[in-house]
Amino acid sequence: MLKVLRGLNYDRRLWLPVWMAPLDHAGLQDLFGEPIDLEELYAEAIEQWENCPQTDLVDKTMQFYTKLYLQDDILVKADRASMMHSLEARAPFLDIELVDFVRRIPSTYKFRKGTTKYILKKALEAVLPREILYRPKKGFGVPVAHWFRKGELDLAEAPLGSLNPRLVKRRVEAHRSGRADESAFLWSFYVLKKWAETNRVCL
């Protein structure tokens, strides 16, 4: 919640990328040791937001995630992971005719008085038990937070190029002690470090 409230301090075009980022503005500047222009950093996200024709904030947000997150991130990962194991993955709710129909439904039927997927849940009330239909959302996230906390993923806290090693150390310690959940940042740093080592790139 604190992250959401901090994000509201920014221009509306920056809300979503700021909320999705593994570090806030101050953390990014600390990591790189120089001023960071968020307009430049999140230029792609801003462009996607401004290109969403919807005027309703909920519809505009959904369009943003569809273009930038679902299409170019989640579905790409799902396709690569399934094809790696010779599997064909399908997402029935992404049938193009269904998607086109759902796009025309007013946002008040999708997010209603705090209930997400309202119209879908109402339609399935006669089919699924209430404890299943209205239980909290649970994704298929990988337990990287646990792996970092237990040392099962080793960051080998050696410096990485010009990135501030003190910031990395502070966040590793905060995560391992349970004072904070820094898994989003630690995973990003871990992947960057592995990529740099594999490709022998000096950052």
C-alpha positions in Angstrom: 0.0 0.0 0.0 2.9 2.4 0.8 4.3 1.8 -2.7 0.9 2.6 -4.2 0.6 5.8 -2.2 4.2 6.9 -3.1 3.4 6.3 -6.8 0.4 8.7 -6.7 2.9 11.5 -6.2 3.9 11.2 -9.8 2.2 12.3 -13.0 -0.6 9.8 -14.0 1.5 8.6 -17.0 4.1 7.3 -14.6 1.9 5.5 -12.1 2.0 2.1 -13.7 5.7 1.9 -14.5 6.6 3.3 -11.0 4.4 0.7 -9.3 5.9 -2.1 -11.4 9.5 -1.1 -10.9 11.8 -3.0 -8.5 13.2 0.3 -7.1 11.6 3.7 -6.5 13.1 6.8 -8.0 15.5 7.5 -5.1 16.6 3.8 -5.1 17.4 4.0 -8.8 19.5 7.1 -8.4 21.3 5.5 -5.4 21.9 2.3 -7.4 23.4 4.1 -10.5 25.0 7.0 -8.5 23.5 9.7 -10.8 20.3 11.6 -11.5 17.6 9.5 -13.3 15.1 11.1 -15.6 11.9 9.0 -15.1 10.4 10.5 -18.3 13.3 9.1 -20.3 13.6 5.8 -18.3 9.9 5.0 -18.8 9.5 6.5 -22.3 8.2 3.2 -23.7 5.6 2.9 -21.0 4.6 6.5 -21.3 4.1 6.1 -25.0 1.9 3.0 -24.5 -0.2 4.9 -21.9 -0.7 7.9 -24.1 -1.6 5.7 -27.1 -4.4 4.0 -25.2 -7.5 5.7 -26.6 -9.8 4.9 -23.6 -10.8 7.8 -21.3 -12.0 5.7 -18.4 -9.1 5.1 -16.0 -9.8 1.4 -15.5 -10.2 0.7 -19.2 -7.0 2.7 -20.0 -5.1 0.7 -17.4 -6.3 -2.6 -18.7 -5.3 -1.6 -22.2 -1.9 -0.6 -21.0 -1.3 -3.9 -19.3 -2.7 -5.8 -22.3 -0.2 -4.1 -24.7 2.9 -3.8 -22.5 2.7 -6.5 -19.9 0.4 -9.3 -21.2 1.3 -9.2 -24.9 5.1 -8.4 -24.7 5.9 -10.1 -21.4 3.7 -12.7 -19.8 2.5 -14.4 -23.0 6.1 -14.4 -24.4 7.4 -16.1 -21.2 4.5 -18.7 -21.3 5.2 -19.5 -24.9 8.9 -19.9 -24.4 8.5 -22.1 -21.3 5.9 -24.3 -22.9 7.8 -24.7 -26.2 11.0 -25.5 -24.3 9.2 -28.7 -23.2 7.3 -29.3 -26.5 4.0 -28.3 -25.0 1.2 -26.3 -26.7 -0.3 -23.8 -24.2 -3.6 -22.1 -24.9 -5.4 -19.3 -23.0 -9.2 -19.7 -23.7 -10.1 -16.3 -22.4 -7.9 -14.8 -25.1 -10.1 -16.0 -27.9 -10.2 -12.9 -30.2 -14.0 -12.8 -30.4 -14.3 -13.0 -26.6 -11.6 -10.3 -26.2 -13.3 -8.0 -28.6 -16.6 -8.4 -26.8 -15.1 -7.9 -23.3 -13.4 -4.7 -24.5 -16.8 -3.2 -25.1 -18.2 -4.0 -21.6 -18.2 -0.9 -19.3 -15.5 -1.0 -16.7 -18.1 -0.9 -13.9 -18.9 -4.5 -14.7 -15.3 -5.6 -14.5 -14.3 -3.8 -11.3 -17.4 -3.2 -9.1 -17.2 -1.9 -5.6 -13.8 -3.4 -5.0 -14.7 -6.8 -6.7 -12.5 -7.7 -9.7 -13.8 -9.8 -12.6 -17.3 -9.0 -11.3 -19.3 -10.1 -14.3 -17.3 -13.3 -14.7 -17.8 -14.3 -11.1 -21.6 -13.5 -11.2 -21.9 -15.7 -14.3 -20.2 -18.6 -12.6 -21.9 -18.4 -9.2 -24.2 -21.3 -10.2 -21.2 -23.4 -11.3 -18.4 -23.0 -8.8 -18.6 -23.0 -5.0 -18.4 -19.5 -3.4 -15.2 -20.3 -1.5 -13.4 -21.0 -4.8 -15.0 -18.2 -6.8 -14.3 -15.4 -4.3 -11.1 -16.6 -2.7 -8.1 -14.2 -2.9 -6.2 -14.2 -6.2 -3.2 -16.5 -6.3 -0.9 -16.5 -9.2 1.8 -18.9 -10.3 4.7 -17.0 -9.0 8.1 -18.6 -8.5 9.1 -18.5 -4.8 12.2 -16.3 -5.4 11.6 -14.4 -2.2 12.0 -17.7 -0.2 15.0 -18.7 -2.3 16.9 -15.5 -1.6 16.0 -15.5 2.1 17.3 -19.1 2.5 20.4 -18.5 0.3 19.2 -21.0 -2.3 19.8 -18.3 -4.9 23.3 -16.9 -4.3 23.9 -13.3 -5.3 27.6 -13.6 -4.7 27.6 -10.0 -3.5 30.6 -9.0 -5.5 30.4 -5.5 -7.1 28.7 -5.4 -10.5 30.2 -2.7 -12.6 29.4 0.8 -11.5 26.3 -0.2 -9.6 26.3 0.8 -6.0 27.4 -2.3 -3.9 26.3 -0.7 -0.7 22.7 -0.5 -1.9 22.7 -4.1 -3.0 24.2 -5.2 0.4 21.5 -3.2 2.4 18.7 -4.8 0.4 20.1 -8.3 0.7 20.4 -7.9 4.4 16.9 -6.4 4.8 15.4 -9.3 2.8 17.3 -12.1 4.6 16.4 -10.6 8.0 12.7 -10.4 7.0 12.6 -6.6 7.5 11.5 -6.1 3.9 10.5 -8.0 0.8 13.2 -7.0 -1.7 12.7 -10.0 -4.0 11.7 -7.9 -7.1 14.9 -6.0 -6.9 17.1 -9.0 -6.0 15.7 -11.0 -8.9 16.3 -8.2 -11.3 19.9 -7.8 -10.0 20.4 -11.6 -10.1 19.3 -11.9 -13.7 21.4 -8.9 -14.8 24.5 -10.3 -13.0 24.0 -13.7 -14.7 23.6 -12.1 -18.1 26.7 -10.0 -17.6 28.8 -13.0 -16.5 27.5 -15.2 -19.3 28.1 -12.6 -22.0 31.3 -11.2 -20.4 29.8 -7.7 -20.4 31.3 -5.1 -18.1 28.6 -2.8 -16.9 
